[in-house]
Amino acid sequence: MANSVVETQQQQEQNAIPLLTPYKMGNFTLSHRIVMAPLTRQRSYGNVPQPHAILYYSQRTTKGGLLITEATGVSDTAQGYQDTPGIWTKEQVEAWKPIVDAVHAKGGIFFCQIWHVGRVSNSGFQPKGQAPISSTDKPLTPQHRSNGFEIAEFSPPRRLRTDEIPGIINDFRLAARNAMEAGFDGVEIHGAHGYLIDQFLKDEVNDRTDQYGGSLENRCRFALEIVEAVVNEIGADKLGIRLSPFADYMESGDSNPKALGLYMAEALNKYGILYCHMVEPRMRTAVGDECVCPHSLLPMRKAFKGTFIAVGGYNREEGNEAVAENRADLVAYGRFFLANPDLPRRFELDAPLNKYHRETFYTSDPVVGYTDYPFLESTE
């Protein structure tokens, strides 16, 4: 009897589409390769995760599936958006615990993405109304918000002094420690999309003359010192990083993104971290604007020794091709996962997908556009 069960399981794996084949990510055994990408949802009132997030994340959990939280602030200077969660206070850590427990109860693997927005902020989000901090004092021009109609205004940033940088690195270390205290399986450092780490990485923004500016090596120093601090705190086997070398979101472009991506991929190998999560070159912004692009993540994929997660505009077919052609180990999905809590099941059956509603991506309603997207069973 046992043999026939094993044979049936092997047969299913052989017949499975590439995205639904198992994968060993370090110490984690994934049952499939469809990752829930980090998605800012702005429903953590007062920067504290809320009970409605328990349902939201557990709906999207599968046994052996990897989920990454929405970007979570490392300190009280890290915020730049209304009601995004943090993990720097005891209250926040306690609020995350039932959310993590719900994901674990369904057999999911849950990583907390930690971030600092840097200059993508204004004094209204900052303690005592102070200026946001950055690698630079160059202000950011007003931008259309991701919902497409509001304009975000940014306060001119204050350039971090060299002697202040260790304190920011320590904030990331403490946030990682707090994430483990909350029960997360690991941490992803947000080094993408024009936020603080990217403001150091990219030469369009970074105009420093100290050891954190100028050469490629110097611009990558801040990111790698954060990686080192977090590795020393929680272990390399529990750490990933997200990077977007090709993106120019929030006026954070680079004159040689391929060299930047390659340098980071190779430098990360020294720390032996679990994964590198990289945004496709076609995604120039963080809100889904795609461009036709001659660049590829392949050189970075080949250079990085750990698990490689690709993200950015993938559909089912493209995700299957990326895995089949060994261009990525795992593929992360954002908007599709937001609108389809049972995305792996829909991909398995090649079932139609719910359409996502951009107008409710960032609204504060705890149900509408958040936990009310239907499952396949309820749409049939």
Kinemage of the C-alpha trace (Angstrom):
@kinemage 1
@onewidth
@group {chain A} dominant
@subgroup {mainchain}
@vectorlist {calphas} color= white
{ca met a 1} P 0.000 0.000 0.000
{ca ala a 2} L 2.770 2.405 1.005
{ca asn a 3} L 4.513 1.739 -2.316
{ca ser a 4} L 1.474 2.658 -4.353
{ca val a 5} L 1.106 5.936 -2.418
{ca val a 6} L 4.759 6.777 -3.130
{ca glu a 7} L 4.337 5.845 -6.795
{ca thr a 8} L 1.225 8.019 -7.089
{ca gln a 9} L 3.115 10.909 -5.508
{ca gln a 10} L 6.058 10.427 -7.893
{ca gln a 11} L 3.672 10.288 -10.838
{ca gln a 12} L 2.053 13.543 -9.730
{ca glu a 13} L 5.453 15.215 -9.427
{ca gln a 14} L 6.441 14.026 -12.907
{ca asn a 15} L 3.207 15.398 -14.347
{ca ala a 16} L 3.429 18.672 -12.424
{ca ile a 17} L 4.134 21.923 -14.198
{ca pro a 18} L 7.618 23.275 -13.325
{ca leu a 19} L 6.186 25.866 -10.891
{ca leu a 20} L 4.571 23.071 -8.892
{ca thr a 21} L 7.644 20.910 -8.445
{ca pro a 22} L 9.222 20.686 -4.981
{ca tyr a 23} L 12.402 22.593 -4.143
{ca lys a 24} L 14.888 22.469 -1.273
{ca met a 25} L 15.761 26.019 -0.196
{ca gly a 26} L 18.510 25.574 2.368
{ca asn a 27} L 16.854 23.999 5.402
{ca phe a 28} L 13.364 24.599 4.012
{ca thr a 29} L 11.489 22.071 1.911
{ca leu a 30} L 9.136 23.880 -0.455
{ca ser a 31} L 6.286 21.943 -2.053
{ca his a 32} L 6.171 24.335 -5.022
{ca arg a 33} L 8.022 27.330 -6.467
{ca ile a 34} L 5.314 30.003 -6.395
{ca val a 35} L 6.277 32.666 -3.853
{ca met a 36} L 3.975 35.327 -2.456
{ca ala a 37} L 5.868 38.551 -3.122
{ca pro a 38} L 6.047 41.328 -0.520
{ca leu a 39} L 3.081 43.676 -1.051
{ca thr a 40} L 2.488 46.958 0.766
{ca arg a 41} L -1.201 47.049 1.758
{ca gln a 42} L -1.364 49.977 4.245
{ca arg a 43} L -3.788 48.336 6.665
{ca ser a 44} L -1.544 48.245 9.761
{ca tyr a 45} L -3.166 51.083 11.693
{ca gly a 46} L -0.646 53.147 13.631
{ca asn a 47} L 2.151 50.969 12.189
{ca val a 48} L 0.905 47.954 14.181
{ca pro a 49} L -0.065 44.729 12.329
{ca gln a 50} L -3.797 44.074 12.722
{ca pro a 51} L -5.897 40.946 13.319
{ca his a 52} L -7.312 41.136 9.773
{ca ala a 53} L -3.827 40.301 8.475
{ca ile a 54} L -4.201 36.858 10.069
{ca leu a 55} L -6.897 35.946 7.545
{ca tyr a 56} L -5.156 37.714 4.639
{ca tyr a 57} L -1.890 35.793 4.989
{ca ser a 58} L -3.443 32.467 6.004
{ca gln a 59} L -5.750 32.582 2.957
{ca arg a 60} L -2.631 32.715 0.777
{ca thr a 61} L -0.753 29.977 2.620
{ca thr a 62} L -0.156 26.500 1.250
{ca lys a 63} L 1.699 23.672 2.938
{ca gly a 64} L 5.338 24.113 1.942
{ca gly a 65} L 4.711 27.477 0.258
{ca leu a 66} L 6.939 30.529 0.810
{ca leu a 67} L 5.325 33.858 1.719
{ca ile a 68} L 7.103 37.186 2.234
{ca thr a 69} L 5.423 39.898 4.296
{ca glu a 70} L 4.699 43.400 3.194
{ca ala a 71} L 7.616 45.762 3.812
{ca thr a 72} L 8.004 46.280 7.558
{ca gly a 73} L 9.757 49.269 9.107
{ca val a 74} L 12.938 48.801 11.144
{ca ser a 75} L 12.607 52.000 13.194
{ca asp a 76} L 10.519 55.111 13.771
{ca thr a 77} L 12.450 56.921 11.005
{ca ala a 78} L 11.780 54.137 8.470
{ca gln a 79} L 8.192 55.069 7.584
{ca gly a 80} L 6.995 56.857 4.455
{ca tyr a 81} L 3.474 55.569 3.893
{ca gln a 82} L 0.303 55.597 5.957
{ca asp a 83} L -0.308 52.517 8.125
{ca thr a 84} L 2.589 50.299 7.055
{ca pro a 85} L 3.685 47.822 9.736
{ca gly a 86} L 6.809 48.016 11.833
{ca ile a 87} L 8.820 45.583 13.921
{ca trp a 88} L 10.812 47.880 16.198
{ca thr a 89} L 8.508 47.868 19.250
{ca lys a 90} L 7.363 45.127 21.610
{ca glu a 91} L 3.738 45.866 20.654
{ca gln a 92} L 4.505 45.296 16.973
{ca val a 93} L 6.369 42.050 17.668
{ca glu a 94} L 3.429 40.751 19.724
{ca ala a 95} L 0.979 41.779 16.979
{ca trp a 96} L 2.920 39.795 14.367
{ca lys a 97} L 2.871 36.579 16.431
{ca pro a 98} L -0.722 35.420 15.701
{ca ile a 99} L -0.227 36.217 12.005
{ca val a 100} L 2.918 34.091 11.885
{ca asp a 101} L 1.180 31.344 13.868
{ca ala a 102} L -1.692 31.238 11.354
{ca val a 103} L 0.722 30.785 8.429
{ca his a 104} L 2.625 28.074 10.297
{ca ala a 105} L -0.631 26.298 11.231
{ca lys a 106} L -1.204 25.722 7.503
{ca gly a 107} L 2.381 24.598 6.917
{ca gly a 108} L 3.648 27.770 5.265
{ca ile a 109} L 7.161 29.239 5.406
{ca phe a 110} L 7.066 32.915 6.336
{ca phe a 111} L 9.770 35.559 5.900
{ca cys a 112} L 9.528 39.138 7.146
{ca gln a 113} L 10.692 41.820 4.733
{ca ile a 114} L 12.416 44.634 6.641
{ca trp a 115} L 12.901 48.096 5.166
{ca his a 116} L 13.736 51.723 5.645
{ca val a 117} L 12.248 54.146 3.116
{ca gly a 118} L 14.978 56.783 3.457
{ca arg a 119} L 14.027 59.927 1.531
{ca val a 120} L 10.750 58.447 0.228
{ca ser a 121} L 9.018 60.104 3.162
{ca asn a 122} L 8.074 63.442 4.577
{ca ser a 123} L 8.397 65.095 7.946
{ca gly a 124} L 4.811 64.113 8.810
{ca phe a 125} L 5.916 60.466 9.051
{ca gln a 126} L 9.070 61.278 11.000
{ca pro a 127} L 9.599 61.541 14.764
{ca lys a 128} L 9.248 65.148 15.974
{ca gly a 129} L 8.631 66.215 12.355
{ca gln a 130} L 12.316 65.938 11.485
{ca ala a 131} L 13.658 65.576 7.952
{ca pro a 132} L 13.802 62.052 6.442
{ca ile a 133} L 17.296 60.567 6.273
{ca ser a 134} L 19.121 59.385 3.155
{ca ser a 135} L 22.488 58.872 1.503
{ca thr a 136} L 22.006 62.318 -0.001
{ca asp a 137} L 20.355 65.673 0.612
{ca lys a 138} L 18.934 65.741 -2.937
{ca pro a 139} L 15.152 66.060 -2.676
{ca leu a 140} L 12.738 63.778 -4.493
{ca thr a 141} L 10.283 65.458 -6.854
{ca pro a 142} L 6.573 64.926 -6.087
{ca gln a 143} L 5.344 61.600 -7.484
{ca his a 144} L 2.026 60.085 -8.426
{ca arg a 145} L 1.103 57.598 -5.744
{ca ser a 146} L 0.730 53.965 -6.760
{ca asn a 147} L -3.039 54.368 -6.868
{ca gly a 148} L -2.462 56.633 -9.872
{ca phe a 149} L -4.288 59.769 -8.793
{ca glu a 150} L -2.846 61.161 -5.540
{ca ile a 151} L 0.383 63.125 -5.516
{ca ala a 152} L 2.935 62.280 -2.833
{ca glu a 153} L 5.022 65.154 -1.501
{ca phe a 154} L 8.449 64.456 -0.032
{ca ser a 155} L 10.406 66.560 2.442
{ca pro a 156} L 14.017 67.348 1.515
{ca pro a 157} L 16.145 64.641 3.154
{ca arg a 158} L 19.036 65.038 5.549
{ca arg a 159} L 22.257 63.367 4.465
{ca leu a 160} L 23.380 60.804 7.037
{ca arg a 161} L 26.734 61.548 8.609
{ca thr a 162} L 29.259 58.730 8.326
{ca asp a 163} L 29.191 58.220 12.083
{ca glu a 164} L 25.396 57.742 12.042
{ca ile a 165} L 25.432 54.840 9.591
{ca pro a 166} L 26.327 52.112 12.141
{ca gly a 167} L 23.180 53.072 14.061
{ca ile a 168} L 20.987 52.483 10.997
{ca ile a 169} L 22.699 49.147 10.358
{ca asn a 170} L 21.953 48.256 13.972
{ca asp a 171} L 18.259 49.071 13.426
{ca phe a 172} L 18.163 46.391 10.706
{ca arg a 173} L 19.933 43.934 13.015
{ca leu a 174} L 17.449 44.535 15.832
{ca ala a 175} L 14.497 44.289 13.425
{ca ala a 176} L 15.810 40.903 12.260
{ca arg a 177} L 16.143 39.767 15.868
{ca asn a 178} L 12.580 40.946 16.537
{ca ala a 179} L 11.325 39.066 13.469
{ca met a 180} L 12.761 35.835 14.864
{ca glu a 181} L 11.193 36.666 18.233
{ca ala a 182} L 7.824 37.028 16.442
{ca gly a 183} L 8.303 33.508 15.066
{ca phe a 184} L 9.206 34.214 11.447
{ca asp a 185} L 11.281 31.589 9.632
{ca gly a 186} L 13.610 34.235 8.258
{ca val a 187} L 14.072 37.794 7.059
{ca glu a 188} L 14.312 39.503 3.680
{ca ile a 189} L 16.220 42.802 3.528
{ca his a 190} L 14.478 45.254 1.182
{ca gly a 191} L 17.291 46.634 -0.955
{ca ala a 192} L 15.120 47.560 -3.948
{ca his a 193} L 12.834 50.198 -5.465
{ca gly a 194} L 14.502 53.424 -4.460
{ca tyr a 195} L 14.276 53.031 -0.668
{ca leu a 196} L 17.159 53.695 1.722
{ca ile a 197} L 19.486 50.837 0.736
{ca asp a 198} L 18.876 51.535 -2.953
{ca gln a 199} L 19.629 55.220 -2.294
{ca phe a 200} L 23.144 54.092 -1.381
{ca leu a 201} L 23.474 51.530 -4.201
{ca lys a 202} L 22.456 53.742 -7.126
{ca asp a 203} L 24.724 56.415 -8.584
{ca glu a 204} L 21.797 58.597 -9.674
{ca val a 205} L 21.111 59.249 -5.979
{ca asn a 206} L 24.329 58.561 -4.072
{ca asp a 207} L 26.595 61.611 -4.268
{ca arg a 208} L 28.619 60.868 -1.139
{ca thr a 209} L 32.374 61.394 -0.891
{ca asp a 210} L 33.015 59.136 2.131
{ca gln a 211} L 33.532 55.345 2.114
{ca tyr a 212} L 29.809 54.887 1.315
{ca gly a 213} L 29.894 56.782 -1.991
{ca gly a 214} L 31.725 57.051 -5.285
{ca ser a 215} L 32.962 53.656 -6.471
{ca leu a 216} L 30.683 50.659 -6.964
{ca glu a 217} L 32.348 48.947 -4.018
{ca asn a 218} L 31.702 51.970 -1.786
{ca arg a 219} L 28.054 52.321 -2.876
{ca cys a 220} L 27.436 48.648 -2.043
{ca arg a 221} L 29.140 48.889 1.346
{ca phe a 222} L 26.021 49.966 3.293
{ca ala a 223} L 23.910 47.095 1.897
{ca leu a 224} L 26.616 44.525 2.579
{ca glu a 225} L 27.266 45.797 6.110
{ca ile a 226} L 23.542 45.354 6.821
{ca val a 227} L 23.728 41.828 5.377
{ca glu a 228} L 26.727 41.060 7.575
{ca ala a 229} L 25.047 42.424 10.709
{ca val a 230} L 21.864 40.423 10.096
{ca val a 231} L 23.827 37.252 9.257
{ca asn a 232} L 25.682 37.607 12.556
{ca glu a 233} L 22.383 38.093 14.394
{ca ile a 234} L 20.113 35.380 12.922
{ca gly a 235} L 22.296 33.252 10.607
{ca ala a 236} L 22.870 33.299 6.843
{ca asp a 237} L 20.528 30.335 6.421
{ca lys a 238} L 17.570 32.543 7.403
{ca leu a 239} L 18.361 35.596 5.281
{ca gly a 240} L 17.388 36.788 1.817
{ca ile a 241} L 17.669 40.164 0.092
{ca arg a 242} L 15.584 41.875 -2.576
{ca leu a 243} L 17.351 43.972 -5.216
{ca ser a 244} L 16.232 45.920 -8.295
{ca pro a 245} L 19.413 47.032 -10.078
{ca phe a 246} L 17.556 47.897 -13.306
{ca ala a 247} L 14.665 49.852 -11.784
{ca asp a 248} L 14.640 53.637 -11.608
{ca tyr a 249} L 11.679 53.896 -9.242
{ca met a 250} L 11.744 56.975 -6.983
{ca glu a 251} L 14.501 58.552 -9.104
{ca ser a 252} L 16.900 55.783 -8.150
{ca gly a 253} L 18.473 54.642 -11.390
{ca asp a 254} L 22.015 53.510 -12.015
{ca ser a 255} L 24.311 54.237 -14.950
{ca asn a 256} L 25.459 50.587 -15.095
{ca pro a 257} L 22.770 48.381 -13.560
{ca lys a 258} L 24.212 45.127 -14.885
{ca ala a 259} L 27.562 45.779 -13.171
{ca leu a 260} L 25.715 46.717 -9.962
{ca gly a 261} L 23.588 43.549 -10.004
{ca leu a 262} L 26.580 41.358 -10.758
{ca tyr a 263} L 28.758 42.939 -8.075
{ca met a 264} L 26.038 42.439 -5.455
{ca ala a 265} L 25.331 38.828 -6.523
{ca glu a 266} L 29.019 37.948 -6.222
{ca ala a 267} L 29.540 39.891 -2.978
{ca leu a 268} L 26.535 38.189 -1.356
{ca asn a 269} L 28.163 34.789 -1.933
{ca lys a 270} L 30.786 35.671 0.691
{ca tyr a 271} L 28.060 35.688 3.344
{ca gly a 272} L 26.357 32.488 2.166
{ca ile a 273} L 22.851 33.946 2.470
{ca leu a 274} L 19.836 31.813 1.641
{ca tyr a 275} L 18.418 33.666 -1.341
{ca cys a 276} L 18.612 36.624 -3.673
{ca his a 277} L 15.260 38.007 -4.832
{ca met a 278} L 15.749 40.135 -7.935
{ca val a 279} L 13.326 42.297 -9.894
{ca glu a 280} L 13.180 41.769 -13.652
{ca pro a 281} L 14.681 44.573 -15.771
{ca arg a 282} L 11.335 45.026 -17.569
{ca met a 283} L 9.844 46.396 -14.331
{ca arg a 284} L 11.113 49.956 -14.356
{ca thr a 285} L 8.868 50.995 -11.466
{ca ala a 286} L 7.353 49.219 -8.474
{ca val a 287} L 3.757 49.569 -9.665
{ca gly a 288} L 3.746 47.328 -12.686
{ca asp a 289} L 4.859 49.561 -15.556
{ca glu a 290} L 6.625 47.188 -17.925
{ca cys a 291} L 9.076 48.136 -20.627
{ca val a 292} L 10.611 46.200 -23.480
{ca cys a 293} L 14.086 45.590 -22.218
{ca pro a 294} L 17.197 43.953 -23.664
{ca his a 295} L 18.624 43.184 -20.217
{ca ser a 296} L 18.372 39.894 -18.364
{ca leu a 297} L 18.855 38.627 -14.823
{ca leu a 298} L 20.738 35.601 -16.158
{ca pro a 299} L 24.270 36.866 -15.333
{ca met a 300} L 23.185 37.502 -11.724
{ca arg a 301} L 21.409 34.159 -11.578
{ca lys a 302} L 24.599 32.398 -12.720
{ca ala a 303} L 26.806 34.383 -10.321
{ca phe a 304} L 24.732 33.909 -7.163
{ca lys a 305} L 25.324 30.580 -5.414
{ca gly a 306} L 22.140 30.412 -3.305
{ca thr a 307} L 18.461 30.235 -4.223
{ca phe a 308} L 17.495 32.764 -6.891
{ca ile a 309} L 13.977 34.225 -6.859
{ca ala a 310} L 12.844 36.189 -9.912
{ca val a 311} L 9.948 38.643 -9.753
{ca gly a 312} L 8.266 41.145 -12.009
{ca gly a 313} L 5.384 40.758 -14.429
{ca tyr a 314} L 5.394 36.963 -14.621
{ca asn a 315} L 2.332 35.013 -15.697
{ca arg a 316} L 1.865 31.252 -15.357
{ca glu a 317} L 3.547 30.362 -18.648
{ca glu a 318} L 6.538 32.658 -18.141
{ca gly a 319} L 7.020 31.380 -14.593
{ca asn a 320} L 7.029 27.787 -15.817
{ca glu a 321} L 9.571 28.690 -18.522
{ca ala a 322} L 11.846 30.494 -16.034
{ca val a 323} L 11.975 27.382 -13.824
{ca ala a 324} L 12.207 24.914 -16.726
{ca glu a 325} L 15.080 26.882 -18.307
{ca asn a 326} L 16.823 27.246 -14.933
{ca arg a 327} L 16.659 31.052 -15.057
{ca ala a 328} L 15.206 31.042 -11.541
{ca asp a 329} L 14.649 28.545 -8.747
{ca leu a 330} L 11.499 30.275 -7.544
{ca val a 331} L 9.169 32.888 -9.043
{ca ala a 332} L 7.414 35.501 -6.903
{ca tyr a 333} L 3.964 36.796 -7.766
{ca gly a 334} L 2.512 40.004 -6.355
{ca arg a 335} L -0.700 41.303 -7.913
{ca phe a 336} L -1.845 37.817 -9.001
{ca phe a 337} L -1.400 36.513 -5.437
{ca leu a 338} L -3.128 39.573 -3.993
{ca ala a 339} L -6.232 38.839 -6.115
{ca asn a 340} L -6.040 35.024 -6.033
{ca pro a 341} L -5.504 33.625 -2.538
{ca asp a 342} L -5.392 30.126 -4.054
{ca leu a 343} L -2.948 31.033 -6.836
{ca pro a 344} L -0.936 27.759 -6.733
{ca arg a 345} L -4.172 25.767 -7.102
{ca arg a 346} L -5.322 27.928 -10.021
{ca phe a 347} L -1.945 27.503 -11.738
{ca glu a 348} L -2.159 23.759 -11.178
{ca leu a 349} L -5.567 23.569 -12.864
{ca asp a 350} L -4.774 26.344 -15.359
{ca ala a 351} L -7.952 27.970 -14.049
{ca pro a 352} L -8.931 31.566 -14.820
{ca leu a 353} L -7.657 34.213 -12.413
{ca asn a 354} L -9.579 36.865 -10.504
{ca lys a 355} L -8.819 40.350 -11.779
{ca tyr a 356} L -7.040 42.567 -9.276
{ca his a 357} L -8.495 45.940 -8.321
{ca arg a 358} L -5.739 48.538 -8.186
{ca glu a 359} L -8.027 51.085 -6.534
{ca thr a 360} L -8.151 48.980 -3.326
{ca phe a 361} L -4.447 48.017 -3.168
{ca tyr a 362} L -3.695 50.708 -0.588
{ca thr a 363} L -7.044 51.543 0.986
{ca ser a 364} L -7.480 50.957 4.703
{ca asp a 365} L -10.582 48.750 4.613
{ca pro a 366} L -9.848 45.520 6.515
{ca val a 367} L -11.954 43.392 4.137
{ca val a 368} L -12.663 45.053 0.792
{ca gly a 369} L -9.886 44.419 -1.707
{ca tyr a 370} L -8.020 42.544 1.007
{ca thr a 371} L -9.649 39.335 2.223
{ca asp a 372} L -12.728 39.280 -0.049
{ca tyr a 373} L -11.149 37.982 -3.273
{ca pro a 374} L -12.914 34.670 -3.971
{ca phe a 375} L -11.362 31.207 -3.965
{ca leu a 376} L -11.875 28.966 -6.965
{ca glu a 377} L -14.528 26.850 -5.211
{ca ser a 378} L -16.646 29.891 -4.467
{ca thr a 379} L -16.509 31.157 -8.065
{ca glu a 380} L -17.598 27.924 -9.727
